[in-house]
Amino acid sequence: MKSDARTTANPLSSKEFWDKHWQLEDKDHADRYIFDRVMRRYLPIGGTYFEIGCAPGTTMAYFHRNFGYRVTGIDFSSVDHVHATMARYKISDYRVVDEDFLAYRAPERYDVVGSFGFVEHFEDYATVVRLQARLVRSGGYMVVEVPNLRFFNWVLYRIFLSETLKLHNLAAMDPDALLAAARCEGDFQPLYCSYHSTCFLHFDAQNPVLSRRPWLRRAVALVRTALDRLGLGNIRSRYFSPYILVIARRDS
């Protein structure tokens, strides 16, 4: 990897921010994951898995428990949190690298390389995607997920969490742009390259705004339940969907 990646990528958030963040928020989705259906459709069972920005470790636990992957993660923040998550799920066969990903030189390539809510925290998100793509072996899979904080969701965050917007690069919130960045490193064929879920599901119950507004938390929960029961929980829309997900296979 290029030695100047740290300076060209320019992170929008600090280690201190993430240390504090993971003390306040703990996502627990190892057995109930919003992307479970699409992951099971496109990703293989078994193999090696590497996750970039792996704290708090629940996504690593999900892939180990549900896909049988030998999991490795890297993060420069809250690594102890990852170990605690693995202990909670009684997972001992894993590895965590306590290092800045932009300075990391991986000793191998992997069958599946994932990042979830990571690349959008850099000014030059394309460089970060390319670094991720380099870790995927031929025939392997790259998974990139970012929030969609544009359009309707931008309005929500502008009203309720305006400071949070400053930590995100909105230019990264385009599935085609993410795929194009990966293709600079190889022949990646898209399996899923689109938006995911219906409006404001990203505005979840762990959101600090909702924790301070019980009435709003109940309203979000009611709408989410109603959409799911009506079979409308995954209407893809660039204007309303809260997530962007890219799953691509590297053919060369």
C-alpha positions in Angstrom: 0.0 0.0 0.0 1.1 3.5 -0.7 2.9 5.2 2.2 1.2 8.5 1.7 -2.4 7.2 2.1 -2.7 8.6 5.6 -2.1 12.2 4.4 -4.1 12.0 1.2 -7.2 10.4 2.8 -7.6 13.0 5.6 -9.9 11.5 8.2 -12.9 13.6 9.2 -13.0 12.2 12.7 -10.4 11.5 15.3 -9.4 8.5 17.4 -10.6 10.4 20.5 -14.0 10.8 18.9 -14.4 7.0 18.3 -13.0 6.1 21.7 -15.8 8.2 23.2 -18.4 7.0 20.6 -18.0 3.3 21.5 -18.3 4.0 25.2 -21.8 5.4 24.5 -23.1 3.2 21.7 -23.0 -0.6 21.4 -24.6 -2.1 18.3 -25.7 -5.7 19.0 -26.7 -7.3 15.7 -24.7 -10.6 15.7 -27.9 -12.6 15.4 -30.3 -10.0 14.0 -28.6 -8.1 11.2 -30.5 -5.7 8.9 -28.4 -6.9 5.9 -28.7 -10.6 6.7 -31.0 -11.5 3.7 -28.8 -9.9 1.1 -25.6 -11.2 2.7 -26.9 -14.8 2.6 -27.9 -14.3 -1.0 -24.5 -13.2 -2.4 -21.7 -14.2 0.0 -20.2 -17.7 0.2 -20.1 -20.0 3.3 -16.7 -20.5 4.8 -13.3 -18.8 4.1 -11.4 -15.8 5.4 -12.9 -12.5 6.4 -11.2 -9.1 7.1 -13.1 -6.2 8.5 -11.9 -2.6 8.3 -13.0 -0.4 11.2 -14.2 -3.5 13.1 -15.2 -1.9 16.5 -17.3 -2.9 18.4 -16.9 -6.4 16.8 -20.6 -7.4 16.3 -20.3 -7.6 12.5 -17.3 -9.9 12.9 -19.2 -12.0 15.3 -22.2 -12.1 12.8 -20.0 -13.4 10.0 -18.2 -15.9 12.2 -21.5 -17.3 13.6 -23.5 -17.3 10.4 -21.0 -17.9 7.6 -18.3 -19.8 9.4 -15.6 -17.3 8.4 -12.2 -17.1 10.1 -12.4 -13.5 11.0 -9.8 -10.7 11.3 -10.5 -7.1 12.1 -8.5 -3.9 12.2 -9.3 -0.7 14.2 -7.3 2.0 15.9 -10.0 2.6 18.5 -11.8 0.5 21.2 -10.0 -2.8 20.4 -10.8 -3.9 24.0 -14.5 -3.4 23.0 -14.0 -5.9 20.2 -12.4 -8.5 22.5 -15.3 -8.1 24.9 -17.8 -8.6 22.1 -16.1 -11.8 21.0 -16.0 -13.0 24.6 -19.7 -12.3 24.9 -20.4 -14.6 21.9 -17.9 -17.2 23.1 -15.7 -16.7 20.0 -12.1 -17.5 20.4 -10.9 -18.1 16.8 -10.4 -14.5 15.7 -7.7 -11.8 15.3 -7.8 -8.1 15.9 -5.1 -5.7 14.6 -4.7 -2.6 16.7 -3.5 -0.2 14.0 -4.5 2.6 11.7 -5.8 1.0 8.5 -4.2 3.7 6.3 -0.8 2.7 7.5 -1.4 -1.0 7.6 0.3 -3.5 5.3 -1.6 -6.7 5.2 0.4 -9.9 5.0 -2.3 -11.6 2.8 -5.5 -11.3 0.8 -8.9 -12.5 2.0 -12.0 -14.2 0.6 -14.3 -11.4 1.9 -13.2 -7.9 2.9 -15.9 -5.7 4.5 -16.2 -2.1 5.8 -19.4 -0.8 7.4 -19.8 2.9 8.0 -16.1 3.5 7.5 -15.1 5.0 4.1 -17.4 8.0 4.4 -15.4 9.3 7.3 -12.5 10.4 5.0 -12.1 13.4 2.6 -10.7 11.1 -0.1 -13.0 8.2 0.3 -12.0 6.7 -3.0 -8.4 6.1 -1.8 -9.8 4.2 1.2 -12.1 2.1 -1.0 -9.1 1.3 -3.2 -7.0 0.2 -0.2 -9.9 -2.1 0.8 -10.2 -3.5 -2.7 -6.5 -4.4 -2.7 -7.1 -6.9 0.2 -9.6 -9.0 -1.8 -8.1 -12.1 -3.4 -9.1 -13.1 -7.0 -12.5 -14.7 -6.8 -13.2 -13.0 -3.5 -15.8 -10.4 -2.4 -15.8 -6.8 -1.3 -18.6 -5.4 0.9 -18.9 -1.7 1.5 -21.8 -0.2 3.5 -22.2 3.5 4.1 -25.2 5.5 5.4 -27.2 7.6 3.0 -27.3 11.0 4.6 -28.5 12.8 1.6 -31.9 14.1 0.5 -34.6 13.2 3.1 -32.1 11.8 5.6 -30.0 15.0 5.3 -33.0 17.0 6.4 -33.4 14.7 9.5 -29.8 15.0 10.5 -29.7 18.7 9.7 -32.5 19.2 12.2 -31.5 16.7 14.9 -27.8 15.9 14.5 -26.2 18.7 12.5 -22.7 18.2 14.0 -22.8 14.6 12.9 -23.0 15.6 9.3 -19.6 17.2 9.5 -18.0 13.8 10.2 -19.4 12.3 6.9 -18.3 12.8 3.3 -21.6 13.0 1.4 -19.7 12.3 -1.9 -19.1 8.8 -0.7 -22.8 8.1 -0.6 -23.2 7.0 -4.2 -23.1 3.2 -4.9 -21.8 3.7 -8.4 -18.9 5.9 -7.1 -18.0 3.3 -4.5 -17.9 0.6 -7.2 -15.9 2.8 -9.6 -13.2 3.3 -6.9 -12.9 -0.4 -6.3 -12.5 -1.0 -10.0 -9.3 1.0 -10.1 -7.8 -2.0 -8.3 -9.3 -4.9 -10.3 -12.2 -6.3 -12.2 -15.0 -6.1 -9.6 -18.4 -7.3 -10.8 -21.3 -5.9 -8.8 -23.7 -8.4 -7.2 -25.6 -5.8 -5.2 -24.9 -2.1 -5.8 -27.8 -0.1 -4.6 -29.7 1.5 -1.8 -31.2 -0.5 1.0 -34.3 -0.3 3.3 -37.0 2.2 3.5 -36.9 5.7 5.0 -35.1 6.7 8.2 -34.5 3.1 9.5 -30.9 4.3 10.0 -32.4 6.7 12.6 -32.4 3.7 15.0 -33.2 3.2 18.6 -29.6 3.6 19.6 -29.4 7.1 18.1 -28.8 9.6 20.9 -31.5 11.9 19.7 -34.1 9.1 20.0 -32.8 8.1 23.5 -33.6 11.7 24.7 -37.0 11.7 23.0 -39.0 8.6 23.9 -42.0 9.8 21.9 -39.9 9.9 18.7 -38.4 6.5 19.5 -41.9 5.0 19.7 -43.0 6.7 16.5 -39.9 5.3 14.6 -40.6 1.9 16.0 -44.2 1.9 15.0 -43.5 3.0 11.5 -40.7 0.4 11.1 -43.1 -2.3 12.3 -45.9 -1.2 10.0 -43.6 -1.2 7.0 -42.3 -4.6 7.7 -45.7 -6.1 8.2 -46.9 -4.6 4.9 -43.8 -6.0 3.1 -42.6 -2.4 2.5 -39.4 -2.6 4.7 -37.0 -2.5 1.8 -38.1 0.0 -0.8 -34.9 1.2 -2.5 -34.7 4.9 -3.1 -31.8 7.3 -3.4 -34.0 9.9 -1.8 -35.2 8.0 1.3 -33.2 4.8 1.9 -30.9 5.1 4.9 -28.3 2.7 3.7 -26.1 2.1 0.6 -24.6 -1.3 0.1 -22.1 -2.6 -2.5 -21.2 -6.3 -2.8 -18.8 -7.1 -5.6 -16.8 -10.1 -6.7 -13.3 -9.7 -7.8 -12.7 -11.7 -11.0 -9.1 -10.6 -11.4 
